[in-house]
């Protein structure tokens, strides 16, 4: 009889241990699940904030006010343009003009061959081309702005604007040839030159035409088809010229 009681007690003890192990295991599974849910919620919240910030950055008008000057931009109601991209590009044009009384502005399109495409190709194009163009013309600085656009097929292309000293470069042929040479070397299609402008200030019709032409790179349309980590825009980091301060006049 005592043996039967002991067996029952042992059985109860085993069941108790099994239940404790199950409860511990379930608790261990619940903790990572809660952490995963928290991460997911945090990620969604960050995405929502980014989308909200991006929406506030978009304008749909066909003009934009820069420093009190109303400039025309390429825009439509079904496109939209990024304010931040327009401001950055305008700043680079203005900064280039602070160094040079004339600036040549060149706009080109670069399509990619997906069979040869590697991330970093476009950055390499900018680096190599600037080195060669700078050496050829003995330039101290070259400004640029670019926009990347995607398509539903998975391909993409770039719009590039180059800005160089118009006193040394009065025609875009050499610049175009170097950019074409470096791009096709990588196995990509022959780029297309759209237009070029020679600007001397930030307020006259020549500047307005140049900015209107180049503002296309800031449009939102087709940029929402990019990979998540792909950059849509980029500009050079040309700083404005430091003006020479006149010494104060002595008095008395």
C-alpha contacts under 8 A as a table, 3 or more apart, distances in Angstrom:
res1	aa1	res2	aa2	distance
1	X	4	X	5.18
1	X	5	X	6.46
2	X	5	X	5.06
2	X	6	X	6.17
3	X	6	X	5.09
3	X	7	X	6.17
4	X	7	X	5.09
4	X	8	X	6.27
5	X	8	X	5.12
5	X	9	X	6.23
6	X	9	X	5.04
6	X	10	X	6.11
7	X	10	X	5.06
7	X	11	X	6.11
8	X	11	X	5.00
8	X	12	X	6.16
9	X	12	X	5.05
9	X	13	X	6.10
10	X	13	X	5.02
10	X	14	X	6.18
11	X	14	X	5.14
11	X	15	X	6.21
12	X	15	X	5.12
12	X	16	X	6.07
13	X	16	X	5.01
13	X	17	X	6.22
14	X	17	X	5.12
14	X	18	X	6.14
15	X	18	X	5.01
15	X	19	X	6.11
16	X	19	X	5.16
16	X	20	X	6.19
17	X	20	X	5.06
17	X	21	X	6.15
18	X	21	X	5.08
18	X	22	X	6.17
19	X	22	X	5.06
19	X	23	X	6.10
20	X	23	X	5.10
20	X	24	X	6.05
21	X	24	X	5.05
21	X	25	X	6.02
22	X	25	X	5.05
22	X	26	X	6.06
23	X	26	X	5.10
23	X	27	X	6.07
24	X	27	X	5.08
24	X	28	X	6.13
25	X	28	X	5.03
25	X	29	X	6.30
26	X	29	X	5.08
26	X	30	X	6.19
27	X	30	X	5.04
27	X	31	X	6.47
28	X	31	X	5.59
28	X	32	X	7.16
29	X	32	X	5.86
29	X	33	X	6.41
30	X	33	X	5.04
30	X	34	X	6.13
31	X	34	X	5.16
31	X	35	X	6.29
32	X	35	X	4.92
32	X	36	X	6.07
33	X	36	X	5.04
33	X	37	X	6.19
34	X	37	X	5.07
34	X	38	X	6.15
35	X	38	X	5.03
35	X	39	X	6.19
36	X	39	X	5.05
36	X	40	X	6.13
37	X	40	X	5.05
37	X	41	X	6.13
38	X	41	X	5.15
38	X	42	X	6.09
39	X	42	X	5.07
39	X	43	X	6.05
40	X	43	X	5.06
40	X	44	X	6.15
41	X	44	X	5.15
41	X	45	X	6.09
42	X	45	X	5.03
42	X	46	X	6.21
43	X	46	X	5.15
43	X	47	X	6.20
44	X	47	X	5.05
44	X	48	X	6.12
45	X	48	X	5.10
45	X	49	X	6.28
46	X	49	X	5.09
46	X	50	X	6.18
47	X	50	X	5.05
47	X	51	X	6.12
48	X	51	X	5.08
48	X	52	X	6.08
49	X	52	X	5.03
49	X	53	X	6.07
50	X	53	X	5.06
50	X	54	X	6.00
51	X	54	X	4.99
51	X	55	X	6.07
52	X	55	X	5.15
52	X	56	X	6.36
53	X	56	X	5.23
53	X	57	X	6.43
54	X	57	X	5.05
54	X	58	X	6.69
55	X	58	X	5.41
57	X	82	X	5.55
57	X	83	X	5.45
57	X	84	X	6.72
58	X	80	X	5.91
58	X	81	X	5.38
58	X	82	X	4.69
58	X	83	X	6.02
58	X	220	X	7.76
59	X	80	X	5.50
59	X	81	X	5.42
59	X	82	X	6.46
59	X	83	X	6.61
60	X	75	X	6.42
60	X	76	X	6.17
60	X	77	X	5.48
60	X	79	X	7.33
60	X	80	X	4.70
60	X	81	X	6.48
61	X	64	X	7.37
61	X	75	X	6.61
61	X	76	X	7.21
61	X	77	X	7.66
61	X	80	X	7.89
62	X	72	X	5.85
62	X	73	X	5.26
62	X	74	X	6.31
62	X	75	X	5.29
62	X	76	X	7.05
63	X	70	X	6.31
63	X	71	X	5.39
63	X	72	X	4.32
63	X	73	X	5.39
64	X	70	X	5.60
64	X	71	X	5.39
64	X	72	X	6.51
64	X	73	X	7.01
65	X	68	X	5.90
65	X	69	X	5.50
65	X	70	X	4.41
65	X	71	X	6.19
66	X	69	X	5.15
66	X	70	X	6.29
66	X	71	X	7.12
66	X	87	X	7.83
69	X	203	X	6.77
71	X	208	X	5.91
71	X	211	X	7.53
71	X	212	X	7.33
72	X	208	X	6.65
72	X	209	X	7.93
72	X	211	X	7.53
72	X	212	X	5.40
73	X	211	X	7.10
73	X	212	X	4.52
73	X	213	X	7.49
73	X	215	X	5.59
73	X	216	X	7.44
74	X	212	X	5.93
74	X	213	X	7.10
74	X	215	X	5.95
74	X	216	X	5.55
74	X	219	X	7.80
75	X	79	X	6.22
75	X	80	X	6.01
75	X	81	X	6.50
75	X	216	X	7.63
75	X	219	X	6.92
76	X	79	X	5.05
76	X	80	X	6.11
77	X	80	X	6.15
78	X	221	X	7.49
79	X	219	X	6.20
79	X	220	X	5.73
79	X	221	X	4.79
80	X	219	X	5.73
80	X	220	X	5.33
80	X	221	X	6.83
81	X	86	X	7.80
81	X	218	X	5.30
81	X	219	X	4.12
81	X	220	X	5.21
82	X	85	X	5.38
82	X	86	X	6.40
82	X	218	X	5.56
82	X	219	X	6.36
82	X	220	X	6.54
83	X	86	X	5.14
83	X	87	X	6.11
83	X	218	X	7.88
84	X	87	X	5.14
84	X	88	X	6.09
85	X	88	X	5.15
85	X	89	X	6.11
85	X	218	X	5.53
85	X	233	X	6.98
86	X	89	X	5.26
86	X	90	X	6.04
86	X	215	X	6.63
86	X	218	X	6.06
87	X	90	X	5.13
87	X	91	X	6.02
88	X	91	X	5.09
88	X	92	X	6.41
88	X	235	X	6.94
89	X	92	X	5.20
89	X	93	X	6.42
89	X	145	X	6.21
89	X	235	X	6.57
90	X	93	X	5.17
90	X	94	X	6.15
90	X	211	X	7.61
91	X	94	X	5.09
91	X	95	X	5.98
92	X	95	X	5.01
92	X	96	X	6.08
92	X	143	X	6.69
92	X	144	X	7.61
92	X	235	X	7.52
92	X	236	X	7.07
92	X	237	X	7.36
92	X	238	X	6.22
92	X	239	X	7.94
93	X	96	X	5.24
93	X	97	X	6.40
93	X	143	X	7.70
93	X	163	X	7.46
94	X	97	X	5.14
94	X	98	X	6.39
94	X	201	X	7.88
94	X	202	X	6.59
94	X	240	X	7.83
95	X	98	X	5.01
95	X	99	X	6.86
95	X	238	X	6.40
95	X	239	X	6.07
95	X	240	X	4.49
95	X	241	X	7.06
96	X	99	X	5.40
96	X	100	X	6.28
96	X	103	X	7.02
96	X	143	X	7.00
96	X	163	X	7.50
96	X	164	X	7.88
96	X	165	X	7.97
96	X	238	X	6.98
96	X	240	X	7.15
97	X	100	X	4.94
97	X	101	X	5.93
97	X	102	X	6.69
97	X	103	X	6.45
97	X	200	X	6.91
97	X	201	X	6.69
98	X	101	X	7.38
98	X	240	X	5.90
98	X	241	X	5.47
99	X	240	X	7.17
99	X	241	X	5.56
100	X	103	X	6.43
100	X	165	X	6.06
100	X	166	X	7.41
100	X	167	X	7.66
101	X	166	X	7.74
101	X	167	X	7.72
101	X	200	X	5.62
101	X	201	X	7.71
102	X	165	X	6.35
102	X	166	X	4.61
102	X	167	X	6.05
102	X	198	X	6.64
102	X	199	X	5.70
102	X	200	X	4.69
102	X	201	X	7.95
103	X	163	X	6.35
103	X	164	X	5.62
103	X	165	X	4.94
103	X	166	X	4.21
103	X	167	X	7.46
103	X	198	X	5.69
103	X	199	X	5.36
103	X	200	X	6.51
104	X	162	X	7.98
104	X	163	X	5.61
104	X	164	X	5.34
104	X	165	X	6.29
104	X	166	X	4.76
104	X	169	X	6.90
104	X	170	X	6.79
104	X	171	X	7.85
104	X	172	X	7.86
104	X	196	X	7.05
104	X	197	X	5.78
104	X	198	X	4.59
104	X	199	X	6.52
105	X	161	X	6.75
105	X	162	X	5.73
105	X	163	X	4.67
105	X	164	X	6.82
105	X	196	X	5.42
105	X	197	X	5.05
105	X	198	X	6.23
105	X	199	X	7.51
105	X	210	X	7.40
106	X	161	X	5.43
106	X	162	X	5.12
106	X	163	X	6.52
106	X	172	X	6.97
106	X	193	X	7.87
106	X	194	X	7.85
106	X	195	X	6.20
106	X	196	X	4.37
106	X	197	X	6.61
107	X	159	X	7.20
107	X	160	X	5.68
107	X	161	X	4.45
107	X	162	X	6.56
107	X	193	X	6.21
107	X	194	X	5.54
107	X	195	X	5.67
107	X	196	X	6.22
107	X	214	X	6.90
108	X	159	X	5.95
108	X	160	X	5.28
108	X	161	X	6.50
108	X	191	X	6.84
108	X	192	X	5.56
108	X	193	X	4.34
108	X	194	X	5.45
108	X	195	X	7.53
109	X	157	X	7.22
109	X	158	X	5.69
109	X	159	X	4.65
109	X	160	X	6.20
109	X	191	X	5.61
109	X	192	X	5.16
109	X	193	X	6.46
109	X	194	X	7.31
110	X	157	X	5.56
110	X	158	X	5.00
110	X	159	X	6.43
110	X	160	X	7.65
110	X	183	X	7.99
110	X	189	X	7.57
110	X	190	X	7.57
110	X	191	X	4.80
110	X	192	X	6.79
111	X	156	X	6.70
111	X	157	X	4.36
111	X	158	X	6.43
111	X	188	X	6.92
111	X	189	X	6.20
111	X	190	X	7.91
111	X	191	X	6.68
112	X	117	X	6.52
112	X	155	X	7.32
112	X	156	X	6.63
112	X	157	X	6.06
112	X	188	X	5.17
112	X	189	X	6.41
113	X	116	X	5.58
113	X	117	X	5.85
113	X	187	X	6.76
113	X	188	X	4.92
113	X	189	X	6.63
114	X	117	X	4.81
114	X	155	X	6.90
116	X	186	X	7.06
116	X	187	X	5.93
116	X	188	X	7.12
117	X	121	X	7.02
117	X	188	X	7.72
118	X	121	X	5.74
119	X	122	X	7.66
120	X	123	X	5.21
120	X	124	X	6.12
121	X	124	X	5.06
121	X	125	X	6.20
121	X	186	X	7.67
122	X	125	X	4.92
122	X	126	X	6.42
123	X	126	X	5.21
123	X	127	X	6.26
124	X	127	X	5.07
124	X	128	X	6.05
125	X	128	X	5.44
125	X	129	X	5.86
125	X	179	X	7.26
125	X	182	X	6.13
125	X	183	X	6.28
126	X	129	X	5.31
126	X	130	X	5.93
127	X	130	X	5.44
127	X	131	X	6.35
128	X	131	X	5.22
128	X	132	X	6.33
128	X	182	X	7.29
129	X	132	X	5.19
129	X	133	X	5.93
129	X	178	X	6.21
129	X	179	X	5.82
129	X	182	X	6.80
130	X	133	X	5.17
130	X	134	X	5.66
130	X	142	X	6.92
131	X	134	X	5.24
131	X	135	X	6.08
132	X	135	X	5.19
132	X	136	X	6.10
132	X	178	X	7.38
133	X	136	X	5.11
133	X	137	X	6.20
133	X	138	X	7.93
133	X	139	X	7.67
133	X	174	X	7.93
133	X	175	X	6.41
133	X	178	X	7.20
134	X	137	X	5.50
134	X	138	X	5.24
134	X	139	X	4.62
134	X	140	X	7.02
134	X	141	X	7.45
134	X	142	X	7.53
135	X	138	X	4.96
135	X	139	X	6.83
136	X	139	X	7.95
137	X	168	X	6.64
137	X	169	X	7.38
139	X	142	X	7.28
139	X	164	X	7.84
139	X	165	X	7.23
139	X	168	X	7.99
141	X	164	X	7.19
141	X	165	X	7.91
141	X	238	X	7.63
142	X	162	X	7.13
142	X	163	X	5.80
142	X	164	X	5.17
142	X	165	X	7.68
143	X	162	X	5.86
143	X	163	X	4.70
143	X	164	X	6.49
143	X	235	X	7.66
143	X	236	X	5.45
143	X	237	X	7.59
143	X	238	X	6.47
144	X	160	X	7.17
144	X	161	X	5.36
144	X	162	X	4.52
144	X	163	X	5.81
144	X	235	X	5.55
144	X	236	X	5.23
145	X	160	X	5.96
145	X	161	X	5.15
145	X	162	X	6.83
145	X	233	X	7.49
145	X	234	X	5.68
145	X	235	X	4.18
145	X	236	X	6.45
146	X	158	X	6.76
146	X	159	X	5.42
146	X	160	X	4.42
146	X	161	X	6.14
146	X	217	X	6.32
146	X	233	X	5.61
146	X	234	X	5.35
146	X	235	X	6.41
147	X	158	X	5.65
147	X	159	X	5.23
147	X	160	X	6.76
147	X	217	X	4.82
147	X	218	X	6.76
147	X	232	X	5.53
147	X	233	X	4.53
147	X	234	X	6.72
148	X	156	X	7.02
148	X	157	X	5.87
148	X	158	X	4.57
148	X	159	X	6.55
148	X	217	X	7.82
148	X	223	X	6.93
148	X	231	X	7.35
148	X	232	X	4.94
148	X	233	X	6.39
149	X	156	X	5.47
149	X	157	X	5.53
149	X	158	X	6.29
149	X	222	X	5.54
149	X	223	X	5.01
149	X	225	X	7.63
149	X	226	X	7.13
149	X	232	X	7.13
150	X	154	X	6.78
150	X	155	X	5.97
150	X	156	X	4.16
150	X	157	X	6.63
150	X	222	X	5.61
150	X	223	X	5.94
150	X	224	X	7.70
150	X	225	X	5.33
150	X	226	X	5.50
151	X	154	X	5.59
151	X	155	X	5.66
151	X	156	X	5.98
151	X	222	X	6.52
151	X	225	X	6.23
152	X	155	X	7.44
152	X	225	X	6.93
159	X	217	X	6.15
160	X	217	X	7.85
161	X	214	X	6.95
164	X	169	X	6.93
165	X	168	X	5.73
165	X	169	X	6.09
166	X	169	X	4.85
166	X	170	X	5.41
166	X	198	X	6.83
167	X	170	X	6.57
169	X	172	X	7.13
170	X	198	X	7.82
171	X	174	X	7.68
172	X	175	X	5.31
172	X	176	X	5.90
172	X	196	X	7.27
173	X	176	X	5.14
173	X	177	X	6.11
174	X	177	X	5.05
174	X	178	X	6.21
175	X	178	X	5.33
175	X	179	X	6.27
176	X	179	X	5.24
176	X	180	X	6.04
176	X	193	X	7.34
177	X	180	X	5.06
177	X	181	X	5.97
178	X	181	X	5.03
178	X	182	X	6.19
179	X	182	X	5.36
179	X	183	X	6.16
180	X	183	X	5.25
180	X	184	X	6.06
180	X	190	X	6.36
180	X	191	X	6.09
181	X	184	X	5.52
181	X	185	X	6.11
182	X	185	X	5.21
182	X	186	X	7.02
183	X	186	X	5.63
183	X	187	X	7.26
183	X	188	X	6.06
183	X	189	X	7.68
183	X	190	X	7.47
183	X	191	X	7.64
184	X	187	X	5.10
184	X	188	X	4.89
184	X	189	X	6.02
184	X	190	X	6.06
185	X	188	X	7.28
196	X	210	X	7.81
197	X	206	X	7.43
197	X	210	X	5.92
198	X	206	X	7.44
199	X	202	X	7.89
199	X	206	X	6.01
199	X	207	X	5.59
199	X	210	X	7.67
200	X	207	X	7.50
201	X	204	X	6.66
201	X	207	X	6.60
202	X	207	X	5.61
202	X	208	X	7.62
203	X	207	X	6.30
203	X	208	X	6.97
204	X	207	X	5.56
204	X	208	X	6.39
205	X	208	X	4.87
205	X	209	X	6.01
206	X	209	X	5.21
206	X	210	X	6.18
207	X	210	X	5.03
207	X	211	X	6.02
208	X	211	X	5.19
208	X	212	X	5.97
209	X	212	X	5.11
209	X	213	X	6.12
210	X	213	X	5.19
210	X	214	X	6.21
211	X	214	X	5.12
211	X	215	X	5.74
212	X	215	X	5.25
212	X	216	X	7.45
213	X	216	X	6.42
214	X	217	X	6.31
215	X	218	X	5.63
215	X	219	X	7.52
216	X	219	X	5.67
217	X	233	X	7.76
218	X	233	X	7.59
219	X	223	X	7.90
220	X	223	X	5.57
220	X	224	X	7.19
221	X	224	X	6.88
222	X	225	X	5.71
222	X	226	X	7.87
223	X	226	X	5.76
223	X	232	X	6.51
226	X	230	X	6.25
226	X	232	X	7.73
227	X	230	X	5.29
231	X	234	X	7.56
